[in-house]
Amino acid sequence: MSTGEAATEGLSRLASRPSLLIALRYLGAVRRSQTVSLISTISIAGLILGVAALVTVLSVMNGFDRELRARILGIVPHVTLSASGDNLDERVAMAERQPGVQGAARFLETGGMLTTGSRVLPVAVFGIEPEREPQLSTLPEHMVVGDLRDLTAEVGLVMGSPLAARLGLFPGDRVTLMLPRAVDGSVRPLLVTAELVGLFRLGADPDHGVVFMHVDRLEGIAGLAPTEVRIALDNIYQAPQIGRQLATTLGLAPGDVRDWTSRYGELFEAVGMEKTMMGLLLGLIVAVAVFNIVASLAMLVDEKRSAVAILRTLGVTRGGVVRIFVIQGVLIGSVGVAVGLLLGVLLATHIGAIMIVLEDLFSFRLLAGTYFDELPSELRMNDLIWIGIGALVVSIGGALYPARRAGAIDPARSLHR
């Protein structure tokens, strides 16, 4: 092979050299430049911390949402159907046969006033069928004293342990309950004495404002018909849809069917909005880190103008140069996102224990005055996927500007300098 042919072959191989190898070589050159290296290190560190913080905070918000749903929606009816007394049992049976329905039972809800000594507190009074309650709610699992089976059609009342402590009551004590009673077309107050037979603790608002009685006793005392059927669902998020299906199947008017979203929908919408806003705010941290990556790549382009010009003279196209610097941005972003996701997963899965250590170390209580003893967390795969994809897309988008600047370098002028 002649010298000219060898030179031509060498130039051809150099021109076709993979962009990835050149990009890696340029990244190695970054470490030798102190200024660019410092900015790159800070940029990657910022990206790692931003992604980790985003994963951790969203996981904590998911944990709060899960706990609130489990504690509040675990005892309230998912769907309620209005029904007349003569076809009540029939509608209970029909509701239980519907797809997605976990259980159904008679149910009565009214307002009342608890009085002990000089204290008077408003409460919601739920009339339930204790034998069916394990299929309908998590209340039996949260009984701390007594048993729901102690509620009978003759005696018994169950309340939250914080409410009992506020009133100074203990199991076996008697409490006066003021209920509305329908008499001759009007509603009059009726004082009823009931024995406290059990205490529950959910760690949510019902602990302070809901008491339970047997539905038969509440019906007899208050003179009100149990005109509702309580329905528990396998999936609480399908409550509106299943409610509409039940209304159509049973021939009920839309106003005769209610679901939990009418009472607690705004609360969980607020929690969801808070999660969205926290995600946006922390996403800005990731964006700032990406802007720093863009700055470091732009400085690298200026530093490598002569090297880029030489590549262009050796036959590397403008698109090839752009591809080299885009690959650099992808590599830097991938490292930052991958490490950030790993760190975020570790923090999210151990955040409760970490906060306990910090609270003991610095003598403070983050959740003081709340229903929570430990910071809840729930790691969701879809959050990890969206965070990873979003951060990578922003990183690639940010790398396009310095890459296009590199592709626009004029070899003649750069080499002339």
N, C-alpha and C positions, 0 to 999 in steps of 0.2 A: 504494500500500500504506500502510495506516495505521500510526501509531507502535506501537500495541499488537501488530499483526500482525508488524511487523518485529522487535519484541522477542521475540515468541514464536518466530519462525523462527530468530533468533540463538541463543536458548537451546536450541532443538532441535538446531541444528548443533553447539553446544558439547557437548550431552549425548551426541551420537553421534560425537564426535571419536575417532579411532582411539586405542586404548590404547597402541600403540607410540609414537606421537608424544608423548603425555604422559609416558610412561616415559623417553623420551630427554630430554625437557625437565627432568625431575627429576634425571636423571643429570648434566645440565649444571649444575644447582643444587648438586650434590655438590661440584663443583670450586670453588665459591665459599665453601664451608664448610670451613675449614682442618682442623678436627678430624675430621669425617667423611671429608674427602678423604684425609687421611693414613692413616686406618684402611682405607679402600677400596684405596688404592695398595698398602699392605702386604699386604692380603688377596689382591689379584690377583697381586702378586709371589710370594707364598707358593704360590699355586695353580700359577703358571707353573713355579716351581722344583720343586715336588712332582711334577708331571706329567713334567717333563723328566728328573728323577732316576729316576722309575719306568720310563720308556721306556729310559733308558740302562742301568740296572742289569739289567733283564730281558733286554735285548739282549746284554749281556756274559754273563749266565748261559746264554742260548741258544748263544752262541759257545763257551763251555766245554763244554756238552753236545754240540754238533756235533763239536768237535775230539776229545773223548774217544771218541765213537762211531766216528769215522772212523779214529782211530789204533789203538784196541783191536779194534773189531769189523771192522776192515779186514783182519785176518789170521786171526782165530779162526774156526772153523766156525760158520756161522749155525745149521745143523741137522746132527746126526750120526745115522746109522742103523746099528744093529748088524746084521751080516750074516755068514753063514758063508762059508768060502772057496770053496765050489763054486758059489754063486750070486752072488758079489760083483760080477762084471762085468754080470750081468743086472740087478741092482738099481741099479747106476750108470746104466745105459741107461734104466731105467724112471723113475728120479728125474729125469733130464734132460728127460724128456717131460712132466713135470708143470707146470701153469701156475704162473708166478711163480718158477720155478727158473732161475737164471742159469747154473749149471754144477754138476757133480758129479764126484767122483774118489775113488779109494781113499785112505784116511787111517789113520794109526796114531799114537797118542799114548802116551807112557810117561814115567816119571820117571827121572832120572839124576843123576850127580854129575860135574862138570867138575873135573879136577885138573891143576894146573900148579905144579910145585915143591912148596911147602908149603901152597898154597891149595887149598881144596876148596869148591865152590859148588854148591848144588842147582839144577837146571834142569828145565824141561819140554822133552822131546824130541818134535818133530813130524816124522812121516814123511810126505812129500808127493810128488806127482808134478810135478816142476818144469815140464814142458811144458804142464800144465793150469793151473798156478798163476795166470797172467794172467786167467783167467776166474773164479777163485775168490777172489782176495784182491788187496790193493794192495801186497803185499810186493815184487813186481818194481819198482814205482815208487819204493820207498824204499831200494833198494840203493845204497849209497854207494861200495862197493868190490866188484868182481867181478860175477858174473852167476849167476842161479839155474841156468842151463843147465850150469854147472860141476858141479852136483850130479849124480852118476851112481850107478848101482847098485854101483859098486866103491869110489869115493872121495868125499870131500867133506863139509864141514860148514859151515853158515852161522850166524852169531850176530850179536847187536846190537853196534854199535861201542862203546857204553858198557861192555858186559860184557867185550869184548876189551881195552879200555883198562884195566879193573880188573884183569884177569889178565895184562896186559903182553904181549898177543898181537898179531901182525901177520899179514896174509894170507900164506900159504905156511908158517906155523908149524904144528907138530903139537901136538895137545892130546889128553890122555887122558880118555876118557869111560867112566864106570862105569855099566853098565846091568844091569837085572835079566834073568836068563835062566832060562827054564823047563827044568829037567832032571829027568827021572824023577819028575814030579809035585811037584817042589819048585822054589823060586826061589833061584838063586844069583847072586852078583855076577860080572859079566864085564867085564874091562878091555879097552877098544878104543881104538886110536890112530887119530885122524882128522886130516886136513889141513884147516886153515881156508882156505876158498876164496872167502869173501865176507862182507861186513859190511852190515848194514842199520841204519837209524835211523828209528824211528817217532815218537819223542818221547813214549813212554808206557812202562808197566811191562814189556811184552814185550821191550824193549831190554835189560833186565837179567836176564831169567829164562827166555827161550825160545831154543832152537837148532833148526835144521832139517837134516834128512838126507833122502836119497832113501828112499821107502817100501820099495822092494825091499831096499835094504841094511839098513835098520833091522829089517825082518822077518827077514832071514837072520841078523843078529847076535844079536838078542834072542830068537830062537826063538818069536816071538809072531806069530800070524796077524793080518793087517790086517782085523780084524773090524768095521770101521766104514766107512761111506760119508760123505764130507764133501760138504755141499751149501751152495752160495752162493745167496742169494735176491736178487731185484730190489728188494724192500722188506724190510729187516731187521725192521721192526715187525710183519710178518705171520708171523714165525718160529713162534710157538706154534700159530697156525691152520694153517699149511701143514704143520707137523710132525704134527698130528693127521690131516690129510688123507692124508699119506704113509703113516702107520701103518695107516689104514683100507684104502688102495689096495693096499699091499704085504702086508697081513695080519700086521702086527707087533704085539707087545704094547706097551702104553704105555711100559713101562720100556726098550724097545729104541729109543726116539726121544728125543733130547735137543736142546735149542736153547740159544742163547747166554744166555737169561735165567736159566737154572739156575746159571750161573757168574758173570755180571756184572749180573744183574737188580737185586740189592740196591744195587750201586754207582750205577746210573743212577736208581734210585728215590730214593736219597739226594740226588742232584743235583737231581732234580725237586722233592723236598721243600724243599730249600734255596731253589730259585727261588720256590716258593709262599710260604715264610716271608718272604723278602725283599720279595715283592710286597705281602704284608699289612702289613709294617712301614712300607714307603714309602707304602702307601695311607693309613696314619694321618696322614702329613704332609699329604696332599691333604685329608683330613677336617678337620684343624686349620685349614687355609687356608679351607675352606668355612665353618667355624664363625666365622671372622673376617668373612667376607662376610655371614653372618647378622647379626653384631653391627653391621656398618656399615649394613645395611638397616634394622635395628631403630632405630638412631639417626636415620636419615633419616626414618623414619615419625614419630618423636617431633617432629622438626624441621618436618615438613610437616603437622602435625595440622590447622592452620587451612586450608591449601590443600585437604586431603582433605575437610574439612567443607564448603568452598565447592563442591567438585565434587559432593558428595552433595546439596546444596541445589539445584544446577543440574540434577539429574535423573540423575546417574551412579549406577548401582545398586551395592550392596555387592559383588556379584560383579565388576563392572567395576573397582572399586578394587583388589580382590584381584588381578585380572588385570594391572593396571598394575605392581604391585610384583613379581609373579611374573616378568613380562617383564623387569624390571630385573635380577632374579637370574639369569635365563637369559642376558641380554646380558653381564653381568659374567663369569659362568661360561664362556660361549662364548669370550670373548676370552682368558681365562686358559688354557682347555684348548687352544685353537687355537695360541696362541703357545707354550705348553708342549710340545705335540706337535711343532711345528716345531723348537724348540730341542733337544728330545730326539732327533729324527731326525738333526739335524746332529751332535750329540755322539756318538750311537751309531755313525754311519758314519765318524767320524774319531777315535774314542776311542784307537785304537792309536797314531796319530801324535801325538795330544795327550799321551798318557802318556810317549812317548819324549822329547818336548820337556821335560816336567816332570821326568823322571828326570835328564836331562842338566843341567837348570837347578839342581836341588836336590841332585844327586849321590846318588841312591838308586836301588835296583832293586826295583820292586814285585814282580816275578815271580822274584826270585832264589831258586834252589833248587828251581824247578819245571821241568816239561818245556816250558814255553812261553817263546818269545822275545819275543812281542808279545801284548798283551791282545786276545783274540779277541772278535768281536762279530757277531751275526746279527740283523738287524732283521726281525721277522715282522709281517705285516699284521694278523693276528688279534689280536696283542698291542695294536697301536695302536687297533684298533676297540674292544676291550674297555676299554682305559684311557680312551679318549675318551667312550664311552657311560657308563661308570661314574662318571667325574668330572662329567659333565653331569647325570646322574640325582641324584647327591648334591647338586649345586648347586641344582637345581630343588627337591629335597626340603627343603633348608635355607631356601630363599626362602619356603616356604609359611607358616612361623610369623610372620615380620614382615608378610607380605601379609595374613594373617588378622587380625592386630592392626590393620592399617590399615583393613580392611573393617569392623571392629567399632567404629570411632570414632563417637561420638555427635555429630552436627553441632551440635546445640543447645548442648551443654556446651563444645565446643571453641570455638565462635564467641563464647560468653558470656565465656570467659576473655580 
